[in-house]
Amino acid sequence: MKKNYYLAFNALKKINVPVFDHWDDADRFMINAEEGYDKESGLAWADYYMMGRGGLSFDDFGVNNKINEILEKYGLFAEWQNPGCLSVCD
């Protein structure tokens, strides 16, 4: 895994975001949107059906802003692979 992906993967894991290896690209990883939630806010880490209704906690694509802050720090972003998981890309 590339260094920036590796660092982001570990930072997300540290705050209990459900991350896993990308199934068809060893240099990338994914985020499970069907499991886990931010224990501080009680909100999901990502919610496909929150797109356009983000408010303060989610961006316009239904991704928790805590995830975005970490990914942006490493020059990465998340996009929906399907309604159950996000692919992390550069």
C-alpha positions as a Markdown table, in Angstrom:
| # | Residue | x | y | z |
|---|---|---|---|---|
| 1 | Met | 0.0 | 0.0 | 0.0 |
| 2 | Lys | 1.3 | 3.5 | -0.8 |
| 3 | Lys | 2.5 | 5.5 | 2.1 |
| 4 | Asn | -0.3 | 8.1 | 2.1 |
| 5 | Tyr | -2.9 | 5.3 | 1.9 |
| 6 | Tyr | -1.2 | 3.4 | 4.7 |
| 7 | Leu | -1.1 | 6.4 | 7.0 |
| 8 | Ala | -4.7 | 7.3 | 6.3 |
| 9 | Phe | -5.8 | 3.6 | 6.8 |
| 10 | Asn | -4.1 | 3.5 | 10.2 |
| 11 | Ala | -5.5 | 6.9 | 11.2 |
| 12 | Leu | -9.0 | 5.9 | 10.3 |
| 13 | Lys | -8.6 | 2.5 | 12.1 |
| 14 | Lys | -7.5 | 4.4 | 15.2 |
| 15 | Ile | -10.9 | 6.2 | 15.4 |
| 16 | Asn | -12.7 | 2.9 | 14.7 |
| 17 | Val | -13.7 | 3.5 | 11.1 |
| 18 | Pro | -14.3 | 0.0 | 9.5 |
| 19 | Val | -11.6 | -0.1 | 6.9 |
| 20 | Phe | -10.5 | -3.1 | 4.8 |
| 21 | Asp | -8.2 | -3.9 | 1.9 |
| 22 | His | -9.5 | -3.1 | -1.6 |
| 23 | Trp | -10.4 | -6.4 | -3.3 |
| 24 | Asp | -8.9 | -5.6 | -6.7 |
| 25 | Asp | -6.2 | -3.1 | -6.0 |
| 26 | Ala | -3.5 | -3.8 | -3.4 |
| 27 | Asp | -2.5 | -0.2 | -3.2 |
| 28 | Arg | -5.9 | 1.1 | -2.0 |
| 29 | Phe | -8.4 | 0.4 | 0.7 |
| 30 | Met | -12.2 | 0.7 | 1.3 |
| 31 | Ile | -14.5 | 1.8 | 4.1 |
| 32 | Asn | -17.5 | -0.4 | 5.1 |
| 33 | Ala | -20.5 | 1.8 | 5.2 |
| 34 | Glu | -22.7 | -0.9 | 6.7 |
| 35 | Glu | -20.9 | -1.3 | 9.9 |
| 36 | Gly | -19.8 | 1.0 | 12.7 |
| 37 | Tyr | -20.5 | 4.5 | 13.7 |
| 38 | Asp | -18.8 | 7.5 | 15.3 |
| 39 | Lys | -19.2 | 6.8 | 19.0 |
| 40 | Glu | -18.9 | 10.5 | 19.9 |
| 41 | Ser | -21.8 | 11.6 | 17.7 |
| 42 | Gly | -23.7 | 8.3 | 17.3 |
| 43 | Leu | -23.8 | 8.9 | 13.6 |
| 44 | Ala | -22.8 | 6.5 | 10.8 |
| 45 | Trp | -19.4 | 6.8 | 9.3 |
| 46 | Ala | -21.0 | 7.0 | 5.9 |
| 47 | Asp | -24.6 | 6.9 | 4.7 |
| 48 | Tyr | -25.4 | 6.6 | 1.0 |
| 49 | Tyr | -28.9 | 7.9 | 1.6 |
| 50 | Met | -27.6 | 11.1 | 3.3 |
| 51 | Met | -26.3 | 12.5 | 0.0 |
| 52 | Gly | -27.4 | 16.1 | -0.4 |
| 53 | Arg | -28.6 | 16.2 | 3.2 |
| 54 | Gly | -25.3 | 16.3 | 5.0 |
| 55 | Gly | -25.7 | 19.1 | 7.5 |
| 56 | Leu | -22.8 | 19.6 | 9.8 |
| 57 | Ser | -21.7 | 16.0 | 10.2 |
| 58 | Phe | -21.7 | 14.7 | 6.6 |
| 59 | Asp | -20.5 | 16.1 | 3.3 |
| 60 | Asp | -22.8 | 16.4 | 0.2 |
| 61 | Phe | -22.0 | 12.7 | -0.6 |
| 62 | Gly | -23.0 | 11.2 | 2.8 |
| 63 | Val | -19.4 | 10.8 | 4.1 |
| 64 | Asn | -18.8 | 11.7 | 7.8 |
| 65 | Asn | -16.6 | 14.8 | 7.9 |
| 66 | Lys | -14.2 | 13.1 | 10.3 |
| 67 | Ile | -13.3 | 10.7 | 7.6 |
| 68 | Asn | -12.9 | 13.5 | 5.1 |
| 69 | Glu | -10.5 | 15.4 | 7.4 |
| 70 | Ile | -8.2 | 12.4 | 7.7 |
| 71 | Leu | -8.3 | 11.6 | 4.0 |
| 72 | Glu | -7.7 | 15.2 | 2.9 |
| 73 | Lys | -4.6 | 15.3 | 5.2 |
| 74 | Tyr | -3.1 | 12.5 | 3.1 |
| 75 | Gly | -4.3 | 13.8 | -0.3 |
| 76 | Leu | -7.1 | 11.3 | -0.6 |
| 77 | Phe | -10.9 | 11.2 | -0.9 |
| 78 | Ala | -13.7 | 8.7 | -0.7 |
| 79 | Glu | -16.2 | 7.8 | -3.3 |
| 80 | Trp | -19.1 | 5.4 | -3.3 |
| 81 | Gln | -18.2 | 1.9 | -4.8 |
| 82 | Asn | -21.8 | 0.9 | -4.1 |
| 83 | Pro | -24.3 | 1.8 | -1.3 |
| 84 | Gly | -22.4 | -0.4 | 1.2 |
| 85 | Cys | -18.8 | 0.7 | 0.8 |
| 86 | Leu | -16.5 | 3.6 | -0.1 |
| 87 | Ser | -13.4 | 3.3 | -2.2 |
| 88 | Val | -10.5 | 5.6 | -1.1 |
| 89 | Cys | -8.8 | 7.3 | -4.0 |
| 90 | Asp | -6.1 | 9.9 | -4.7 |
